[in-house]
């Protein structure tokens, strides 16, 4: 009698004590697997895995158990859900890793820079300007792209200031490109700027 009861109970206890037990853990694992297979996810596919994917994406971005590539893809995907919470998260991420020297942290902050600019966060230009103190040219390059994506009035001034001191040719070229784009945007806009039809330009993973 007791043995029969234990045979029924033990599998249940094993499931309850498993590390991934619970809806959050299972959903996060599925989303990590999806990101591993999709460099550029779509919002529809993300929402098919989780109705509100931003919470899981932010959790993945902060999860040291997930490899750097997966975390960086989660950060990049946050541009698809530009809620105030996501904008604040990306802004803090850029600020905290502005002078990162670790390769993984630099990859993550690069994705955060582009995503932050894409979301049109109010404080994006000031946060992105912090990345110009980073010694890595790729970090500065993605900061330039992020600033261009903001379409903010102050972005041009920040880019011109960096152009005056930037020594890396490809970063200078990107600054000049973004300045040309910003020069074509009216100074006063009644509507938010239309999003580019293509994915934001970025260097390879």
FENURFEN-V13322 format. One record per backbone hydrogen bond with DSSP energy under -0.5 kcal/mol. NH is the residue of the N-H (numbers start at 0). CO is the residue of the C=O. E is the energy in kcal/mol with one decimal. If there is no record, write none. Layout:
NH,CO,E ; NH,CO,E
This chain:
4,0,-1.9 ; 5,1,-2.3 ; 6,2,-2.2 ; 7,3,-1.4 ; 8,4,-2.3 ; 9,5,-2.8 ; 10,6,-0.6 ; 11,7,-0.6 ; 12,8,-2.1 ; 13,9,-2.5 ; 14,10,-1.8 ; 15,11,-2.1 ; 16,12,-2.0 ; 17,13,-0.6 ; 17,14,-0.7 ; 20,17,-1.7 ; 25,21,-1.9 ; 26,22,-2.9 ; 27,23,-2.6 ; 28,24,-2.2 ; 29,25,-2.1 ; 30,26,-2.2 ; 31,27,-2.6 ; 32,28,-2.2 ; 33,29,-2.1 ; 34,30,-2.6 ; 35,31,-2.0 ; 36,32,-1.0 ; 36,33,-0.7 ; 37,33,-0.9 ; 40,38,-0.6 ; 45,41,-2.1 ; 46,42,-2.7 ; 47,43,-1.2 ; 48,44,-1.0 ; 48,45,-0.7 ; 49,45,-2.1 ; 52,49,-0.6 ; 54,51,-0.9 ; 55,51,-0.6 ; 56,52,-2.6 ; 57,53,-2.5 ; 58,54,-1.9 ; 59,55,-2.6 ; 60,56,-2.3 ; 61,57,-1.3 ; 62,58,-0.5 ; 62,59,-1.1 ; 63,61,-0.9 ; 65,62,-1.6 ; 70,66,-2.3 ; 71,67,-2.5 ; 72,68,-2.0 ; 73,69,-1.8 ; 74,70,-2.1 ; 75,71,-2.4 ; 76,72,-2.1 ; 77,73,-0.9 ; 77,74,-0.9 ; 78,75,-1.4 ; 79,76,-2.0 ; 80,77,-1.5 ; 82,80,-2.5 ; 86,82,-2.6 ; 87,83,-2.3 ; 88,84,-2.3 ; 89,85,-2.8 ; 90,86,-2.3 ; 91,87,-2.4 ; 92,88,-2.2 ; 93,89,-2.6 ; 94,90,-2.2 ; 95,91,-2.7 ; 96,92,-1.7 ; 97,94,-0.9 ; 99,96,-1.8 ; 105,101,-2.4 ; 106,102,-2.1 ; 107,103,-2.4 ; 108,104,-2.5 ; 109,105,-2.0 ; 110,106,-1.9 ; 111,107,-2.2 ; 112,108,-2.1 ; 113,109,-1.7 ; 114,110,-2.4 ; 115,111,-2.8 ; 116,112,-2.0 ; 117,113,-2.1 ; 118,114,-1.7 ; 119,116,-1.1 ; 120,115,-1.2 ; 123,120,-1.7 ; 126,122,-2.0 ; 127,123,-3.0 ; 128,124,-1.9 ; 129,125,-0.7 ; 129,126,-1.0 ; 130,127,-1.4 ; 131,128,-1.4 ; 132,129,-1.5 ; 133,130,-1.8 ; 139,135,-1.7 ; 140,136,-2.4 ; 141,137,-2.2 ; 142,138,-1.7 ; 143,139,-2.0 ; 144,140,-1.9 ; 145,141,-2.5 ; 146,142,-2.4 ; 147,143,-2.3 ; 148,144,-2.1 ; 149,145,-1.2 ; 150,146,-0.7 ; 150,147,-0.8 ; 154,151,-1.0 ; 155,151,-0.6 ; 155,152,-0.5 ; 157,153,-1.8 ; 158,154,-2.4 ; 159,155,-2.5 ; 160,156,-1.9 ; 161,157,-1.8 ; 162,158,-2.4 ; 163,159,-1.4 ; 164,161,-1.2 ; 165,161,-2.4 ; 171,167,-2.4 ; 172,168,-2.7 ; 173,169,-1.6 ; 174,170,-2.3 ; 175,171,-2.4 ; 176,172,-2.0 ; 177,173,-2.6 ; 178,174,-2.4 ; 179,175,-1.8 ; 180,176,-1.9 ; 181,177,-2.7 ; 182,178,-1.9 ; 183,179,-0.7 ; 183,180,-1.1 ; 184,181,-1.4
